[in-house]
Amino acid sequence: MRLDKFLKVSRIIKRRTVAKEAGEAGKVKVNSKLAKPSTVLKVGDIVEVSYFKKTIVFKVLSLQPSVRKEEAKDMFEIIEIKENECDSE
């Protein structure tokens, strides 16, 4: 499954276009390498998504083309949530 589709289906990012933009901006890594939106994910991959204030690191547990909202959280396991330092000066 494509990275941008996974991020949308798992509801880590709400819209696929936003997931695509995050990948193009270099805010997503798969197995410690910068990833494009078209990167194909496999079960067991470690994904890191950087937001403005935090970075979420998670492991892919399943790849399903569509899931119900309640089941989306079963597609991944959060490994770490890191706070990003931002320069406010």
Phi and psi restraints in degrees (range 20) as a CNS / XPLOR table:
assign (resid 1 and name C) (resid 2 and name N)
       (resid 2 and name CA) (resid 2 and name C) 1.0 -65.4 20.0 2
assign (resid 2 and name N) (resid 2 and name CA)
       (resid 2 and name C) (resid 3 and name N) 1.0 147.8 20.0 2
assign (resid 2 and name C) (resid 3 and name N)
       (resid 3 and name CA) (resid 3 and name C) 1.0 -57.9 20.0 2
assign (resid 3 and name N) (resid 3 and name CA)
       (resid 3 and name C) (resid 4 and name N) 1.0 -48.0 20.0 2
assign (resid 3 and name C) (resid 4 and name N)
       (resid 4 and name CA) (resid 4 and name C) 1.0 -62.8 20.0 2
assign (resid 4 and name N) (resid 4 and name CA)
       (resid 4 and name C) (resid 5 and name N) 1.0 -37.6 20.0 2
assign (resid 4 and name C) (resid 5 and name N)
       (resid 5 and name CA) (resid 5 and name C) 1.0 -67.9 20.0 2
assign (resid 5 and name N) (resid 5 and name CA)
       (resid 5 and name C) (resid 6 and name N) 1.0 -42.3 20.0 2
assign (resid 5 and name C) (resid 6 and name N)
       (resid 6 and name CA) (resid 6 and name C) 1.0 -60.1 20.0 2
assign (resid 6 and name N) (resid 6 and name CA)
       (resid 6 and name C) (resid 7 and name N) 1.0 -45.8 20.0 2
assign (resid 6 and name C) (resid 7 and name N)
       (resid 7 and name CA) (resid 7 and name C) 1.0 -60.5 20.0 2
assign (resid 7 and name N) (resid 7 and name CA)
       (resid 7 and name C) (resid 8 and name N) 1.0 -34.5 20.0 2
assign (resid 7 and name C) (resid 8 and name N)
       (resid 8 and name CA) (resid 8 and name C) 1.0 -76.1 20.0 2
assign (resid 8 and name N) (resid 8 and name CA)
       (resid 8 and name C) (resid 9 and name N) 1.0 -48.5 20.0 2
assign (resid 8 and name C) (resid 9 and name N)
       (resid 9 and name CA) (resid 9 and name C) 1.0 -63.2 20.0 2
assign (resid 9 and name N) (resid 9 and name CA)
       (resid 9 and name C) (resid 10 and name N) 1.0 -39.1 20.0 2
assign (resid 9 and name C) (resid 10 and name N)
       (resid 10 and name CA) (resid 10 and name C) 1.0 -78.6 20.0 2
assign (resid 10 and name N) (resid 10 and name CA)
       (resid 10 and name C) (resid 11 and name N) 1.0 -7.3 20.0 2
assign (resid 10 and name C) (resid 11 and name N)
       (resid 11 and name CA) (resid 11 and name C) 1.0 66.3 20.0 2
assign (resid 11 and name N) (resid 11 and name CA)
       (resid 11 and name C) (resid 12 and name N) 1.0 25.3 20.0 2
assign (resid 11 and name C) (resid 12 and name N)
       (resid 12 and name CA) (resid 12 and name C) 1.0 -71.2 20.0 2
assign (resid 12 and name N) (resid 12 and name CA)
       (resid 12 and name C) (resid 13 and name N) 1.0 -40.3 20.0 2
assign (resid 12 and name C) (resid 13 and name N)
       (resid 13 and name CA) (resid 13 and name C) 1.0 -124.7 20.0 2
assign (resid 13 and name N) (resid 13 and name CA)
       (resid 13 and name C) (resid 14 and name N) 1.0 132.7 20.0 2
assign (resid 13 and name C) (resid 14 and name N)
       (resid 14 and name CA) (resid 14 and name C) 1.0 -70.3 20.0 2
assign (resid 14 and name N) (resid 14 and name CA)
       (resid 14 and name C) (resid 15 and name N) 1.0 -32.2 20.0 2
assign (resid 14 and name C) (resid 15 and name N)
       (resid 15 and name CA) (resid 15 and name C) 1.0 -122.7 20.0 2
assign (resid 15 and name N) (resid 15 and name CA)
       (resid 15 and name C) (resid 16 and name N) 1.0 142.3 20.0 2
assign (resid 15 and name C) (resid 16 and name N)
       (resid 16 and name CA) (resid 16 and name C) 1.0 -64.9 20.0 2
assign (resid 16 and name N) (resid 16 and name CA)
       (resid 16 and name C) (resid 17 and name N) 1.0 -34.8 20.0 2
assign (resid 16 and name C) (resid 17 and name N)
       (resid 17 and name CA) (resid 17 and name C) 1.0 -64.9 20.0 2
assign (resid 17 and name N) (resid 17 and name CA)
       (resid 17 and name C) (resid 18 and name N) 1.0 -37.3 20.0 2
assign (resid 17 and name C) (resid 18 and name N)
       (resid 18 and name CA) (resid 18 and name C) 1.0 -68.4 20.0 2
assign (resid 18 and name N) (resid 18 and name CA)
       (resid 18 and name C) (resid 19 and name N) 1.0 -39.1 20.0 2
assign (resid 18 and name C) (resid 19 and name N)
       (resid 19 and name CA) (resid 19 and name C) 1.0 -62.7 20.0 2
assign (resid 19 and name N) (resid 19 and name CA)
       (resid 19 and name C) (resid 20 and name N) 1.0 -40.5 20.0 2
assign (resid 19 and name C) (resid 20 and name N)
       (resid 20 and name CA) (resid 20 and name C) 1.0 -63.5 20.0 2
assign (resid 20 and name N) (resid 20 and name CA)
       (resid 20 and name C) (resid 21 and name N) 1.0 -45.2 20.0 2
assign (resid 20 and name C) (resid 21 and name N)
       (resid 21 and name CA) (resid 21 and name C) 1.0 -62.8 20.0 2
assign (resid 21 and name N) (resid 21 and name CA)
       (resid 21 and name C) (resid 22 and name N) 1.0 -38.5 20.0 2
assign (resid 21 and name C) (resid 22 and name N)
       (resid 22 and name CA) (resid 22 and name C) 1.0 -63.3 20.0 2
assign (resid 22 and name N) (resid 22 and name CA)
       (resid 22 and name C) (resid 23 and name N) 1.0 -41.7 20.0 2
assign (resid 22 and name C) (resid 23 and name N)
       (resid 23 and name CA) (resid 23 and name C) 1.0 -65.0 20.0 2
assign (resid 23 and name N) (resid 23 and name CA)
       (resid 23 and name C) (resid 24 and name N) 1.0 -42.1 20.0 2
assign (resid 23 and name C) (resid 24 and name N)
       (resid 24 and name CA) (resid 24 and name C) 1.0 -68.2 20.0 2
assign (resid 24 and name N) (resid 24 and name CA)
       (resid 24 and name C) (resid 25 and name N) 1.0 -27.3 20.0 2
assign (resid 24 and name C) (resid 25 and name N)
       (resid 25 and name CA) (resid 25 and name C) 1.0 -86.1 20.0 2
assign (resid 25 and name N) (resid 25 and name CA)
       (resid 25 and name C) (resid 26 and name N) 1.0 0.9 20.0 2
assign (resid 25 and name C) (resid 26 and name N)
       (resid 26 and name CA) (resid 26 and name C) 1.0 77.7 20.0 2
assign (resid 26 and name N) (resid 26 and name CA)
       (resid 26 and name C) (resid 27 and name N) 1.0 25.1 20.0 2
assign (resid 26 and name C) (resid 27 and name N)
       (resid 27 and name CA) (resid 27 and name C) 1.0 -96.9 20.0 2
assign (resid 27 and name N) (resid 27 and name CA)
       (resid 27 and name C) (resid 28 and name N) 1.0 4.0 20.0 2
assign (resid 27 and name C) (resid 28 and name N)
       (resid 28 and name CA) (resid 28 and name C) 1.0 -128.4 20.0 2
assign (resid 28 and name N) (resid 28 and name CA)
       (resid 28 and name C) (resid 29 and name N) 1.0 133.3 20.0 2
assign (resid 28 and name C) (resid 29 and name N)
       (resid 29 and name CA) (resid 29 and name C) 1.0 -123.4 20.0 2
assign (resid 29 and name N) (resid 29 and name CA)
       (resid 29 and name C) (resid 30 and name N) 1.0 144.2 20.0 2
assign (resid 29 and name C) (resid 30 and name N)
       (resid 30 and name CA) (resid 30 and name C) 1.0 -122.5 20.0 2
assign (resid 30 and name N) (resid 30 and name CA)
       (resid 30 and name C) (resid 31 and name N) 1.0 122.2 20.0 2
assign (resid 30 and name C) (resid 31 and name N)
       (resid 31 and name CA) (resid 31 and name C) 1.0 51.9 20.0 2
assign (resid 31 and name N) (resid 31 and name CA)
       (resid 31 and name C) (resid 32 and name N) 1.0 46.5 20.0 2
assign (resid 31 and name C) (resid 32 and name N)
       (resid 32 and name CA) (resid 32 and name C) 1.0 68.2 20.0 2
assign (resid 32 and name N) (resid 32 and name CA)
       (resid 32 and name C) (resid 33 and name N) 1.0 12.9 20.0 2
assign (resid 32 and name C) (resid 33 and name N)
       (resid 33 and name CA) (resid 33 and name C) 1.0 -118.7 20.0 2
assign (resid 33 and name N) (resid 33 and name CA)
       (resid 33 and name C) (resid 34 and name N) 1.0 140.4 20.0 2
assign (resid 33 and name C) (resid 34 and name N)
       (resid 34 and name CA) (resid 34 and name C) 1.0 -56.0 20.0 2
assign (resid 34 and name N) (resid 34 and name CA)
       (resid 34 and name C) (resid 35 and name N) 1.0 138.0 20.0 2
assign (resid 34 and name C) (resid 35 and name N)
       (resid 35 and name CA) (resid 35 and name C) 1.0 -122.3 20.0 2
assign (resid 35 and name N) (resid 35 and name CA)
       (resid 35 and name C) (resid 36 and name N) 1.0 142.1 20.0 2
assign (resid 35 and name C) (resid 36 and name N)
       (resid 36 and name CA) (resid 36 and name C) 1.0 -86.6 20.0 2
assign (resid 36 and name N) (resid 36 and name CA)
       (resid 36 and name C) (resid 37 and name N) 1.0 161.6 20.0 2
assign (resid 36 and name C) (resid 37 and name N)
       (resid 37 and name CA) (resid 37 and name C) 1.0 -58.9 20.0 2
assign (resid 37 and name N) (resid 37 and name CA)
       (resid 37 and name C) (resid 38 and name N) 1.0 -26.7 20.0 2
assign (resid 37 and name C) (resid 38 and name N)
       (resid 38 and name CA) (resid 38 and name C) 1.0 -86.8 20.0 2
assign (resid 38 and name N) (resid 38 and name CA)
       (resid 38 and name C) (resid 39 and name N) 1.0 0.6 20.0 2
assign (resid 38 and name C) (resid 39 and name N)
       (resid 39 and name CA) (resid 39 and name C) 1.0 -57.5 20.0 2
assign (resid 39 and name N) (resid 39 and name CA)
       (resid 39 and name C) (resid 40 and name N) 1.0 132.7 20.0 2
assign (resid 39 and name C) (resid 40 and name N)
       (resid 40 and name CA) (resid 40 and name C) 1.0 -88.3 20.0 2
assign (resid 40 and name N) (resid 40 and name CA)
       (resid 40 and name C) (resid 41 and name N) 1.0 122.7 20.0 2
assign (resid 40 and name C) (resid 41 and name N)
       (resid 41 and name CA) (resid 41 and name C) 1.0 -88.1 20.0 2
assign (resid 41 and name N) (resid 41 and name CA)
       (resid 41 and name C) (resid 42 and name N) 1.0 152.6 20.0 2
assign (resid 41 and name C) (resid 42 and name N)
       (resid 42 and name CA) (resid 42 and name C) 1.0 -127.1 20.0 2
assign (resid 42 and name N) (resid 42 and name CA)
       (resid 42 and name C) (resid 43 and name N) 1.0 156.5 20.0 2
assign (resid 42 and name C) (resid 43 and name N)
       (resid 43 and name CA) (resid 43 and name C) 1.0 -60.9 20.0 2
assign (resid 43 and name N) (resid 43 and name CA)
       (resid 43 and name C) (resid 44 and name N) 1.0 133.7 20.0 2
assign (resid 43 and name C) (resid 44 and name N)
       (resid 44 and name CA) (resid 44 and name C) 1.0 100.0 20.0 2
assign (resid 44 and name N) (resid 44 and name CA)
       (resid 44 and name C) (resid 45 and name N) 1.0 -12.0 20.0 2
assign (resid 44 and name C) (resid 45 and name N)
       (resid 45 and name CA) (resid 45 and name C) 1.0 -65.0 20.0 2
assign (resid 45 and name N) (resid 45 and name CA)
       (resid 45 and name C) (resid 46 and name N) 1.0 146.3 20.0 2
assign (resid 45 and name C) (resid 46 and name N)
       (resid 46 and name CA) (resid 46 and name C) 1.0 -103.0 20.0 2
assign (resid 46 and name N) (resid 46 and name CA)
       (resid 46 and name C) (resid 47 and name N) 1.0 121.4 20.0 2
assign (resid 46 and name C) (resid 47 and name N)
       (resid 47 and name CA) (resid 47 and name C) 1.0 -115.0 20.0 2
assign (resid 47 and name N) (resid 47 and name CA)
       (resid 47 and name C) (resid 48 and name N) 1.0 139.6 20.0 2
assign (resid 47 and name C) (resid 48 and name N)
       (resid 48 and name CA) (resid 48 and name C) 1.0 -125.1 20.0 2
assign (resid 48 and name N) (resid 48 and name CA)
       (resid 48 and name C) (resid 49 and name N) 1.0 119.6 20.0 2
assign (resid 48 and name C) (resid 49 and name N)
       (resid 49 and name CA) (resid 49 and name C) 1.0 -115.6 20.0 2
assign (resid 49 and name N) (resid 49 and name CA)
       (resid 49 and name C) (resid 50 and name N) 1.0 123.1 20.0 2
assign (resid 49 and name C) (resid 50 and name N)
       (resid 50 and name CA) (resid 50 and name C) 1.0 -99.7 20.0 2
assign (resid 50 and name N) (resid 50 and name CA)
       (resid 50 and name C) (resid 51 and name N) 1.0 123.2 20.0 2
assign (resid 50 and name C) (resid 51 and name N)
       (resid 51 and name CA) (resid 51 and name C) 1.0 -103.1 20.0 2
assign (resid 51 and name N) (resid 51 and name CA)
       (resid 51 and name C) (resid 52 and name N) 1.0 -177.5 20.0 2
assign (resid 51 and name C) (resid 52 and name N)
       (resid 52 and name CA) (resid 52 and name C) 1.0 -61.7 20.0 2
assign (resid 52 and name N) (resid 52 and name CA)
       (resid 52 and name C) (resid 53 and name N) 1.0 -48.7 20.0 2
assign (resid 52 and name C) (resid 53 and name N)
       (resid 53 and name CA) (resid 53 and name C) 1.0 -104.3 20.0 2
assign (resid 53 and name N) (resid 53 and name CA)
       (resid 53 and name C) (resid 54 and name N) 1.0 -12.0 20.0 2
assign (resid 53 and name C) (resid 54 and name N)
       (resid 54 and name CA) (resid 54 and name C) 1.0 -149.5 20.0 2
assign (resid 54 and name N) (resid 54 and name CA)
       (resid 54 and name C) (resid 55 and name N) 1.0 162.2 20.0 2
assign (resid 54 and name C) (resid 55 and name N)
       (resid 55 and name CA) (resid 55 and name C) 1.0 -125.0 20.0 2
assign (resid 55 and name N) (resid 55 and name CA)
       (resid 55 and name C) (resid 56 and name N) 1.0 130.8 20.0 2
assign (resid 55 and name C) (resid 56 and name N)
       (resid 56 and name CA) (resid 56 and name C) 1.0 -109.5 20.0 2
assign (resid 56 and name N) (resid 56 and name CA)
       (resid 56 and name C) (resid 57 and name N) 1.0 128.9 20.0 2
assign (resid 56 and name C) (resid 57 and name N)
       (resid 57 and name CA) (resid 57 and name C) 1.0 -113.3 20.0 2
assign (resid 57 and name N) (resid 57 and name CA)
       (resid 57 and name C) (resid 58 and name N) 1.0 126.8 20.0 2
assign (resid 57 and name C) (resid 58 and name N)
       (resid 58 and name CA) (resid 58 and name C) 1.0 -143.7 20.0 2
assign (resid 58 and name N) (resid 58 and name CA)
       (resid 58 and name C) (resid 59 and name N) 1.0 162.0 20.0 2
assign (resid 58 and name C) (resid 59 and name N)
       (resid 59 and name CA) (resid 59 and name C) 1.0 -108.0 20.0 2
assign (resid 59 and name N) (resid 59 and name CA)
       (resid 59 and name C) (resid 60 and name N) 1.0 134.8 20.0 2
assign (resid 59 and name C) (resid 60 and name N)
       (resid 60 and name CA) (resid 60 and name C) 1.0 -76.8 20.0 2
assign (resid 60 and name N) (resid 60 and name CA)
       (resid 60 and name C) (resid 61 and name N) 1.0 123.4 20.0 2
assign (resid 60 and name C) (resid 61 and name N)
       (resid 61 and name CA) (resid 61 and name C) 1.0 -102.8 20.0 2
assign (resid 61 and name N) (resid 61 and name CA)
       (resid 61 and name C) (resid 62 and name N) 1.0 -31.4 20.0 2
assign (resid 61 and name C) (resid 62 and name N)
       (resid 62 and name CA) (resid 62 and name C) 1.0 -153.9 20.0 2
assign (resid 62 and name N) (resid 62 and name CA)
       (resid 62 and name C) (resid 63 and name N) 1.0 155.3 20.0 2
assign (resid 62 and name C) (resid 63 and name N)
       (resid 63 and name CA) (resid 63 and name C) 1.0 -123.4 20.0 2
assign (resid 63 and name N) (resid 63 and name CA)
       (resid 63 and name C) (resid 64 and name N) 1.0 105.7 20.0 2
assign (resid 63 and name C) (resid 64 and name N)
       (resid 64 and name CA) (resid 64 and name C) 1.0 -125.6 20.0 2
assign (resid 64 and name N) (resid 64 and name CA)
       (resid 64 and name C) (resid 65 and name N) 1.0 138.2 20.0 2
assign (resid 64 and name C) (resid 65 and name N)
       (resid 65 and name CA) (resid 65 and name C) 1.0 -63.9 20.0 2
assign (resid 65 and name N) (resid 65 and name CA)
       (resid 65 and name C) (resid 66 and name N) 1.0 -28.6 20.0 2
assign (resid 65 and name C) (resid 66 and name N)
       (resid 66 and name CA) (resid 66 and name C) 1.0 -158.4 20.0 2
assign (resid 66 and name N) (resid 66 and name CA)
       (resid 66 and name C) (resid 67 and name N) 1.0 145.3 20.0 2
assign (resid 66 and name C) (resid 67 and name N)
       (resid 67 and name CA) (resid 67 and name C) 1.0 -143.3 20.0 2
assign (resid 67 and name N) (resid 67 and name CA)
       (resid 67 and name C) (resid 68 and name N) 1.0 160.9 20.0 2
assign (resid 67 and name C) (resid 68 and name N)
       (resid 68 and name CA) (resid 68 and name C) 1.0 -75.3 20.0 2
assign (resid 68 and name N) (resid 68 and name CA)
       (resid 68 and name C) (resid 69 and name N) 1.0 158.1 20.0 2
assign (resid 68 and name C) (resid 69 and name N)
       (resid 69 and name CA) (resid 69 and name C) 1.0 -54.6 20.0 2
assign (resid 69 and name N) (resid 69 and name CA)
       (resid 69 and name C) (resid 70 and name N) 1.0 -41.3 20.0 2
assign (resid 69 and name C) (resid 70 and name N)
       (resid 70 and name CA) (resid 70 and name C) 1.0 -67.3 20.0 2
assign (resid 70 and name N) (resid 70 and name CA)
       (resid 70 and name C) (resid 71 and name N) 1.0 -27.1 20.0 2
assign (resid 70 and name C) (resid 71 and name N)
       (resid 71 and name CA) (resid 71 and name C) 1.0 -92.0 20.0 2
assign (resid 71 and name N) (resid 71 and name CA)
       (resid 71 and name C) (resid 72 and name N) 1.0 -11.8 20.0 2
assign (resid 71 and name C) (resid 72 and name N)
       (resid 72 and name CA) (resid 72 and name C) 1.0 -60.5 20.0 2
assign (resid 72 and name N) (resid 72 and name CA)
       (resid 72 and name C) (resid 73 and name N) 1.0 -36.6 20.0 2
assign (resid 72 and name C) (resid 73 and name N)
       (resid 73 and name CA) (resid 73 and name C) 1.0 -67.4 20.0 2
assign (resid 73 and name N) (resid 73 and name CA)
       (resid 73 and name C) (resid 74 and name N) 1.0 -16.2 20.0 2
assign (resid 73 and name C) (resid 74 and name N)
       (resid 74 and name CA) (resid 74 and name C) 1.0 -81.9 20.0 2
assign (resid 74 and name N) (resid 74 and name CA)
       (resid 74 and name C) (resid 75 and name N) 1.0 -4.7 20.0 2
assign (resid 74 and name C) (resid 75 and name N)
       (resid 75 and name CA) (resid 75 and name C) 1.0 -82.3 20.0 2
assign (resid 75 and name N) (resid 75 and name CA)
       (resid 75 and name C) (resid 76 and name N) 1.0 -14.6 20.0 2
assign (resid 75 and name C) (resid 76 and name N)
       (resid 76 and name CA) (resid 76 and name C) 1.0 -148.6 20.0 2
assign (resid 76 and name N) (resid 76 and name CA)
       (resid 76 and name C) (resid 77 and name N) 1.0 161.5 20.0 2
assign (resid 76 and name C) (resid 77 and name N)
       (resid 77 and name CA) (resid 77 and name C) 1.0 -125.5 20.0 2
assign (resid 77 and name N) (resid 77 and name CA)
       (resid 77 and name C) (resid 78 and name N) 1.0 121.6 20.0 2
assign (resid 77 and name C) (resid 78 and name N)
       (resid 78 and name CA) (resid 78 and name C) 1.0 -72.8 20.0 2
assign (resid 78 and name N) (resid 78 and name CA)
       (resid 78 and name C) (resid 79 and name N) 1.0 127.0 20.0 2
assign (resid 78 and name C) (resid 79 and name N)
       (resid 79 and name CA) (resid 79 and name C) 1.0 -94.5 20.0 2
assign (resid 79 and name N) (resid 79 and name CA)
       (resid 79 and name C) (resid 80 and name N) 1.0 -41.9 20.0 2
assign (resid 79 and name C) (resid 80 and name N)
       (resid 80 and name CA) (resid 80 and name C) 1.0 -158.6 20.0 2
assign (resid 80 and name N) (resid 80 and name CA)
       (resid 80 and name C) (resid 81 and name N) 1.0 145.8 20.0 2
assign (resid 80 and name C) (resid 81 and name N)
       (resid 81 and name CA) (resid 81 and name C) 1.0 -124.1 20.0 2
assign (resid 81 and name N) (resid 81 and name CA)
       (resid 81 and name C) (resid 82 and name N) 1.0 118.0 20.0 2
assign (resid 81 and name C) (resid 82 and name N)
       (resid 82 and name CA) (resid 82 and name C) 1.0 -110.8 20.0 2
assign (resid 82 and name N) (resid 82 and name CA)
       (resid 82 and name C) (resid 83 and name N) 1.0 139.1 20.0 2
assign (resid 82 and name C) (resid 83 and name N)
       (resid 83 and name CA) (resid 83 and name C) 1.0 -81.5 20.0 2
assign (resid 83 and name N) (resid 83 and name CA)
       (resid 83 and name C) (resid 84 and name N) 1.0 131.5 20.0 2
assign (resid 83 and name C) (resid 84 and name N)
       (resid 84 and name CA) (resid 84 and name C) 1.0 -88.6 20.0 2
assign (resid 84 and name N) (resid 84 and name CA)
       (resid 84 and name C) (resid 85 and name N) 1.0 140.1 20.0 2
assign (resid 84 and name C) (resid 85 and name N)
       (resid 85 and name CA) (resid 85 and name C) 1.0 -82.2 20.0 2
assign (resid 85 and name N) (resid 85 and name CA)
       (resid 85 and name C) (resid 86 and name N) 1.0 131.6 20.0 2
assign (resid 85 and name C) (resid 86 and name N)
       (resid 86 and name CA) (resid 86 and name C) 1.0 -121.7 20.0 2
assign (resid 86 and name N) (resid 86 and name CA)
       (resid 86 and name C) (resid 87 and name N) 1.0 140.3 20.0 2
assign (resid 86 and name C) (resid 87 and name N)
       (resid 87 and name CA) (resid 87 and name C) 1.0 -82.4 20.0 2
assign (resid 87 and name N) (resid 87 and name CA)
       (resid 87 and name C) (resid 88 and name N) 1.0 109.4 20.0 2
assign (resid 87 and name C) (resid 88 and name N)
       (resid 88 and name CA) (resid 88 and name C) 1.0 -101.6 20.0 2
assign (resid 88 and name N) (resid 88 and name CA)
       (resid 88 and name C) (resid 89 and name N) 1.0 3.9 20.0 2
